[in-house]
Amino acid sequence: MLASLDTPYADTRADALSFALGLPRLDALAVLAVPPARPGGPAVELRLLGASHQVFAGSFSETVACLPGDPRPVPGRMRANAGGWAYDFSAATEAHDGDGPFRRAVAELRDRLAGRADALTGTFPGSPYAITALALARDGEPYEPFVADEVRTPPAGPAAPPSAPWTGWQTWHAYPQTREIVMTRSRLVRAL
């Protein structure tokens, strides 16, 4: 789903993003509710905020946004246990040397997500390349965390079996001013 957002572009730089788990629903500019994709998996709500994104999977929430007064940076990698789920998060920032390569990368992303019933892409006024996009992981897509320069991995709980119910999503935050794209991958696996 493509949403043309009627609000000023709030994010200014990739390094202004912060990360939080467990926040309540924040005011959203667009929401896409997706029923469980797999037996035993949670319903997922993809939410575009004026300051990036929020995802709810059942009662679990992940927020990557410019949050006022919240200096916690987006980790390169994080694992946690939450409400019977094993959570794995990774992020990377892709910097482009010029406007051309940046614009091509954003256009390819928009094209790749166009028409997907499980994806939400928001465009902000003033630049067709200022976008935030979220998409559920599809069956058959391997889940591979990004390799990040700085990896912060708190101790994780027991690994869930590969056949356990799971859901996952990816997000992209494009910053035309700095020609950066922040990419995140998240996965929740039911701990059996």
TORSESE-893462 format. One record per residue (C-alpha): residue in three letters; residue number from 0; x, y, z. Coordinates in steps of 0.05 Angstrom, whole numbers. Layout:
N
+-----+-----+--------+--------+--------+
:  aa :   i :   east :  north :     up :
+-----+-----+--------+--------+--------+
: ALA : NUM :      X :      Y :      Z :
...
+-----+-----+--------+--------+--------+
END
This chain:
192
+-----+-----+--------+--------+--------+
:  aa :   i :   east :  north :     up :
+-----+-----+--------+--------+--------+
: MET :   0 :      0 :      0 :      0 :
: LEU :   1 :     27 :     68 :    -19 :
: ALA :   2 :      8 :    126 :     26 :
: SER :   3 :     20 :    198 :      7 :
: LEU :   4 :     29 :    230 :     75 :
: ASP :   5 :      3 :    301 :     85 :
: THR :   6 :     53 :    322 :    138 :
: PRO :   7 :    121 :    354 :    140 :
: TYR :   8 :    180 :    307 :    137 :
: ALA :   9 :    201 :    299 :    210 :
: ASP :  10 :    265 :    258 :    206 :
: THR :  11 :    326 :    297 :    189 :
: ARG :  12 :    384 :    247 :    192 :
: ALA :  13 :    394 :    173 :    202 :
: ASP :  14 :    433 :    186 :    266 :
: ALA :  15 :    372 :    222 :    296 :
: LEU :  16 :    333 :    157 :    300 :
: SER :  17 :    323 :    122 :    366 :
: PHE :  18 :    299 :     53 :    384 :
: ALA :  19 :    248 :     28 :    436 :
: LEU :  20 :    211 :    -35 :    452 :
: GLY :  21 :    144 :    -37 :    489 :
: LEU :  22 :    119 :     33 :    474 :
: PRO :  23 :     43 :     43 :    469 :
: ARG :  24 :     13 :     60 :    401 :
: LEU :  25 :     37 :    129 :    379 :
: ASP :  26 :     -2 :    174 :    332 :
: ALA :  27 :      3 :    144 :    263 :
: LEU :  28 :     -4 :    176 :    194 :
: ALA :  29 :    -20 :    109 :    161 :
: VAL :  30 :    -33 :     39 :    188 :
: LEU :  31 :    -35 :    -29 :    154 :
: ALA :  32 :    -64 :    -86 :    194 :
: VAL :  33 :    -43 :   -155 :    170 :
: PRO :  34 :    -74 :   -220 :    196 :
: PRO :  35 :    -28 :   -276 :    220 :
: ALA :  36 :     13 :   -302 :    162 :
: ARG :  37 :     28 :   -369 :    195 :
: PRO :  38 :     -9 :   -415 :    243 :
: GLY :  39 :      5 :   -392 :    314 :
: GLY :  40 :     34 :   -326 :    291 :
: PRO :  41 :      9 :   -258 :    314 :
: ALA :  42 :    -31 :   -207 :    274 :
: VAL :  43 :     16 :   -150 :    254 :
: GLU :  44 :      3 :    -76 :    250 :
: LEU :  45 :     51 :    -35 :    208 :
: ARG :  46 :     49 :     39 :    228 :
: LEU :  47 :     79 :     99 :    194 :
: LEU :  48 :     94 :    155 :    243 :
: GLY :  49 :    110 :    227 :    227 :
: ALA :  50 :    178 :    208 :    255 :
: SER :  51 :    189 :    139 :    223 :
: HIS :  52 :    156 :     72 :    243 :
: GLN :  53 :    124 :     29 :    295 :
: VAL :  54 :    106 :    -45 :    289 :
: PHE :  55 :     58 :    -84 :    333 :
: ALA :  56 :     59 :   -160 :    331 :
: GLY :  57 :      5 :   -180 :    379 :
: SER :  58 :     21 :   -141 :    442 :
: PHE :  59 :     95 :   -134 :    425 :
: SER :  60 :    118 :    -66 :    398 :
: GLU :  61 :    180 :    -41 :    363 :
: THR :  62 :    191 :     33 :    350 :
: VAL :  63 :    246 :     64 :    308 :
: ALA :  64 :    234 :    138 :    305 :
: CYS :  65 :    258 :    207 :    324 :
: LEU :  66 :    231 :    204 :    394 :
: PRO :  67 :    234 :    268 :    436 :
: GLY :  68 :    278 :    262 :    496 :
: ASP :  69 :    298 :    190 :    479 :
: PRO :  70 :    372 :    187 :    462 :
: ARG :  71 :    376 :    111 :    456 :
: PRO :  72 :    408 :     99 :    388 :
: VAL :  73 :    386 :     45 :    340 :
: PRO :  74 :    429 :    -16 :    355 :
: GLY :  75 :    466 :    -53 :    300 :
: ARG :  76 :    441 :   -118 :    330 :
: MET :  77 :    397 :   -136 :    389 :
: ARG :  78 :    364 :   -198 :    416 :
: ALA :  79 :    313 :   -204 :    472 :
: ASN :  80 :    258 :   -247 :    499 :
: ALA :  81 :    189 :   -216 :    504 :
: GLY :  82 :    123 :   -247 :    523 :
: GLY :  83 :    140 :   -317 :    500 :
: TRP :  84 :    175 :   -294 :    437 :
: ALA :  85 :    249 :   -292 :    419 :
: TYR :  86 :    263 :   -226 :    384 :
: ASP :  87 :    321 :   -212 :    337 :
: PHE :  88 :    333 :   -142 :    309 :
: SER :  89 :    388 :   -116 :    264 :
: ALA :  90 :    400 :    -50 :    228 :
: ALA :  91 :    448 :    -21 :    178 :
: THR :  92 :    456 :     46 :    143 :
: GLU :  93 :    471 :     49 :     69 :
: ALA :  94 :    505 :    114 :     48 :
: HIS :  95 :    504 :    134 :    -25 :
: ASP :  96 :    558 :    176 :    -58 :
: GLY :  97 :    512 :    217 :   -101 :
: ASP :  98 :    439 :    234 :   -115 :
: GLY :  99 :    435 :    187 :   -174 :
: PRO : 100 :    453 :    123 :   -137 :
: PHE : 101 :    409 :    144 :    -78 :
: ARG : 102 :    349 :    158 :   -122 :
: ARG : 103 :    357 :     92 :   -159 :
: ALA : 104 :    359 :     54 :    -94 :
: VAL : 105 :    295 :     88 :    -69 :
: ALA : 106 :    260 :     77 :   -136 :
: GLU : 107 :    279 :      3 :   -135 :
: LEU : 108 :    253 :     -4 :    -65 :
: ARG : 109 :    187 :     30 :    -83 :
: ASP : 110 :    180 :    -15 :   -144 :
: ARG : 111 :    196 :    -78 :   -104 :
: LEU : 112 :    142 :    -63 :    -52 :
: ALA : 113 :     89 :    -36 :   -100 :
: GLY : 114 :     26 :    -77 :   -100 :
: ARG : 115 :     44 :   -119 :    -40 :
: ALA : 116 :    -15 :   -128 :      8 :
: ASP : 117 :     34 :   -137 :     66 :
: ALA : 118 :     75 :    -74 :     55 :
: LEU : 119 :     64 :     -1 :     72 :
: THR : 120 :    104 :     55 :     38 :
: GLY : 121 :     96 :    128 :     58 :
: THR : 122 :    120 :    186 :     17 :
: PHE : 123 :    129 :    254 :     48 :
: PRO : 124 :    116 :    320 :     13 :
: GLY : 125 :    174 :    359 :    -16 :
: SER : 126 :    213 :    299 :    -41 :
: PRO : 127 :    192 :    234 :    -74 :
: TYR : 128 :    255 :    203 :    -45 :
: ALA : 129 :    237 :    218 :     28 :
: ILE : 130 :    202 :    152 :     44 :
: THR : 131 :    191 :    104 :    101 :
: ALA : 132 :    171 :     33 :     82 :
: LEU : 133 :    153 :    -29 :    121 :
: ALA : 134 :    140 :   -100 :     95 :
: LEU : 135 :    128 :   -167 :    126 :
: ALA : 136 :    178 :   -222 :    113 :
: ARG : 137 :    154 :   -272 :     62 :
: ASP : 138 :    158 :   -348 :     66 :
: GLY : 139 :    222 :   -372 :     33 :
: GLU : 140 :    259 :   -307 :     46 :
: PRO : 141 :    320 :   -323 :     89 :
: TYR : 142 :    326 :   -284 :    153 :
: GLU : 143 :    397 :   -257 :    155 :
: PRO : 144 :    414 :   -201 :    203 :
: PHE : 145 :    453 :   -143 :    174 :
: VAL : 146 :    527 :   -142 :    187 :
: ALA : 147 :    537 :    -78 :    226 :
: ASP : 148 :    601 :    -42 :    245 :
: GLU : 149 :    578 :    -39 :    317 :
: VAL : 150 :    542 :   -100 :    344 :
: ARG : 151 :    508 :    -98 :    412 :
: THR : 152 :    480 :   -166 :    429 :
: PRO : 153 :    452 :   -176 :    498 :
: PRO : 154 :    448 :   -248 :    521 :
: ALA : 155 :    391 :   -283 :    486 :
: GLY : 156 :    346 :   -336 :    515 :
: PRO : 157 :    341 :   -406 :    488 :
: ALA : 158 :    337 :   -410 :    413 :
: ALA : 159 :    269 :   -427 :    386 :
: PRO : 160 :    264 :   -488 :    339 :
: PRO : 161 :    262 :   -470 :    265 :
: SER : 162 :    192 :   -499 :    259 :
: ALA : 163 :    164 :   -453 :    313 :
: PRO : 164 :    113 :   -400 :    294 :
: TRP : 165 :    147 :   -336 :    273 :
: THR : 166 :    135 :   -269 :    240 :
: GLY : 167 :    184 :   -219 :    213 :
: TRP : 168 :    188 :   -151 :    180 :
: GLN : 169 :    236 :   -104 :    146 :
: THR : 170 :    237 :    -28 :    145 :
: TRP : 171 :    271 :     26 :    104 :
: HIS : 172 :    280 :     99 :    122 :
: ALA : 173 :    306 :    143 :     65 :
: TYR : 174 :    340 :    209 :     79 :
: PRO : 175 :    350 :    251 :     15 :
: GLN : 176 :    390 :    306 :     51 :
: THR : 177 :    445 :    257 :     70 :
: ARG : 178 :    432 :    204 :     17 :
: GLU : 179 :    426 :    150 :     70 :
: ILE : 180 :    378 :     92 :     76 :
: VAL : 181 :    370 :     60 :    144 :
: MET : 182 :    347 :    -13 :    138 :
: THR : 183 :    322 :    -56 :    194 :
: ARG : 184 :    303 :   -130 :    199 :
: SER : 185 :    264 :   -159 :    256 :
: ARG : 186 :    240 :   -228 :    273 :
: LEU : 187 :    196 :   -257 :    328 :
: VAL : 188 :    198 :   -332 :    339 :
: ARG : 189 :    151 :   -366 :    388 :
: ALA : 190 :    193 :   -397 :    444 :
: LEU : 191 :    166 :   -468 :    453 :
+-----+-----+--------+--------+--------+
END
